[in-house]
Amino acid sequence: MSENKIPYKIYLGEEDIPQKWYNLRADMKNKPAPLLNPGTCQPMTAEELGAVFCDELVQQELDDTTPYIEIPKEIRDFYKMYRPSPIVRAYCLEEALGTPAKIYYKFEGNNTSGSHKLNSAIAQAYYAKKQGLKGVTTETGAGQWGTALSMACAYLGLDCKVFMVKVSYEQKPFRREVMRTYGADVTPSPSMTTEIGKKILAEHPGTTGSLGCAISEAVEVAVSNPGYRYVLGSVLNQVLLHQSVIGLEAKAALDKYNVKPDIIIGCAGGGSNLGGLIAPFMGEKLRGENDYRIIAVEPASCPSFTRGKFAYDFCDTGMICPLAKMYTLGSGFIPSANHAGGLRFHGMSSTLSQLYHDGYMEAKAVEQTDVFAAAEQFARVEGILPAPESSHAIRVAIDEALKCKETGEEKTILFGLTGTGYFDMVAYQKYNDGEMTDYIPTDEDLAKGLSSLPVVPGQD
Amino acid sequence: MSENKIPYKIYLGEEDIPQKWYNLRADMKNKPAPLLNPGTCQPMTAEELGAVFCDELVQQELDDTTPYIEIPKEIRDFYKMYRPSPIVRAYCLEEALGTPAKIYYKFEGNNTSGSHKLNSAIAQAYYAKKQGLKGVTTETGAGQWGTALSMACAYLGLDCKVFMVKVSYEQKPFRREVMRTYGADVTPSPSMTTEIGKKILAEHPGTTGSLGCAISEAVEVAVSNPGYRYVLGSVLNQVLLHQSVIGLEAKAALDKYNVKPDIIIGCAGGGSNLGGLIAPFMGEKLRGENDYRIIAVEPASCPSFTRGKFAYDFCDTGMICPLAKMYTLGSGFIPSANHAGGLRFHGMSSTLSQLYHDGYMEAKAVEQTDVFAAAEQFARVEGILPAPESSHAIRVAIDEALKCKETGEEKTILFGLTGTGYFDMVAYQKYNDGEMTDYIPTDEDLAKGLSSLPVVPGQD
């Protein structure tokens, strides 16, 4: 390990927890397209959105002009439990790679939810509580978001109803039990407790569920039970807003040592982590103050950026949610069964989609055996067992560092280590046993998914 | 959450990682009794111990006079990955209990091994590497020690052979996979790969193994393979020495704010965490500089302190290890099958046993449903999902805080939160489902265990 004056971990103090979230949209010339009412194809009004989401979150969702939004004291107090999160100089990884590159990662797995999801969960639960609601509903796939929301609701004394994709409910009983330990009500989806669940089960009796289907059930329960609203862990503008604490802290820590990253890398499923990590850096880029190379990494088996279409689409399978303009594979697209971990949502944050469309960032798709090879290499030298999702970013960070080794360039790389892989050992076992496979969807697979795109006037 | 000037987390900087381990034995008037050769009943010599343990660790094991021992730079560099560990003021728990007590906990679960075990694992692996060895062998029950050692060996490029108690190997496949991900060779114990394993399997064909039996196998492999030594995660003096970083950091953090704990609480299985946490405080107590109430918490189902005998006993089932003088339930004692989690070793650190015998600390035994109730209460307000072992300390910390509520005393309580419970969700599920039971061994059970005590001259 080098004797560099930059410490292994750059810790910030409690006083360095951001006071305000940064709203990236305020600095975008081309704003993300508004959500549309699927019936009228008109922009969703605050009133319409208020039937599903908490009032203050609706304001945040629609606000694309205010650059900084105050973080309520109660949320900052909760953040103190696990924030500021560490930013680590990956000295050991650099040495193992023999690269002149300087690698940093912002580690968001240092809390029981095991990921960055808690940053938005506590915010959304707080506003629900403030509005006097009884509880919230949501869906969870890999389980990180559901765990985070359960924790936030336990802390605030809110009821929490989680629809967990049935295949995860069965294959990840431990994730389920963590949520139950925090007092959440966890239902496998599709279930017989909702109309949409009954309909889906009648049409597909043996289905093991999907994220899009669980969203539909959670929304139905929220709108049909007084005192409940629906909350979502990614994709939405409000979620990216809350997640900006990741980037703000990362930037503050690097600024302390006058470090400016050349390349910023994050995994991308719905975009919550990536949008949060890059927020202040992208803001500088949008304002022309600084330039950064920004790379979104997605699984080759669910390649919404690299092979999807930039179009209005449903966020859910039941097609009851608003339409969002995003890079999408179609709400009917489901990644191949060999795909492990999260990052399996068919669409991508409207904000990130617009930025990608406008050329402010790149995207790369990586195959999962390569991802797990990077995960294992990272774990052995850096100690932390990374989540499969985070390992997509590790893969590309290692690849970029190895390019530096060839060229001799001393580039500074920052990547987001969004979480830990303790609940993903089934996937690690497959990798350890040499049984993990890759799958790249064929053009035919993709065409089938995109055939479900809704018809929206003015869009081809 | 209170506006107290003491932050939620007291972070120390990298420069505050201890430079030296504190060797509690140097300040003890009554030294812990020496290890005995089971054949001769004479104190084990350095040469005899060197056949099993690394040379420098043998010196540490035998050294009961040097108060401070330098931590090699390479180990301190590794500590930088996850140390200093946070010390947390449990504001949320205090508020939930409505107690005037001030509760602090030292959290050692912020690393992938999920516990404090890494503190000694890296030290033991380092000395093995320094001696030019090829690898180390060990046993693991709950899996925390095996994980920690696998991580340390991966970092140093040492071979690591872990004998995992068969019932854990089968019931905790994810722990096993974490170790494999770090490159360890994991064998269910008893196995057909050792003479002692074959013997045990021949005598008890259906056995699911025990910690004492896995120790015997690991020792056999170490002594019969050139270039290998055996390492152990608890009980030994060297382990308590390495774990003193816990207490040294805790004391440094509290000293920063002039906080003096009245009560210090730790869970106790073999004593590694407790011995580390209390080290500098106990040192002050032994030297007459300060007084502290120190409480060891053990499971009612494995009550070595509260119901065991202070006597020489074997550390392993195969009876091939040296004899240690300790509070013991007999090497044949196995906790009831309903017992979840670790803290299931039949004996207790010789150092802690002597201190307990001499009246420097108290011990309490708690039942596991009470422990899990405390764990759940803690998780919901403090966020962290605690390990079942750590939750023994939480139970007593809460009980002491509730006593303060009755009396109005503003006592300061410090407890050790040794790890996280991510790999213990089977036990949590039992608790969540109301299926967890308690078992207190009968006097007959205990008499049966103690009947296996060896005959040692001069001891009744």
Interface residues (C-beta under 8 A of the other chain):
Chain A: M1 P7 Y8 K9 Y11 G13 E14 D77 K80 M81 Y82 C92 N110 N111 T112 G114 M151 A154 Y155 P173 F174 E177 V178 R180 T181 Y182 G183 E376 A379 R380 V381 E382 G383 I384 L385 T420 Y422 F423 M425 V426 Y428 Q429 N432
Chain B: M1 P7 Y8 K9 Y11 G13 E14 D77 K80 M81 Y82 C92 N110 N111 T112 G114 M151 A154 Y155 P173 F174 E177 V178 R180 T181 Y182 G183 E376 A379 R380 V381 E382 G383 I384 L385 T420 Y422 F423 M425 V426 Y428 Q429 N432
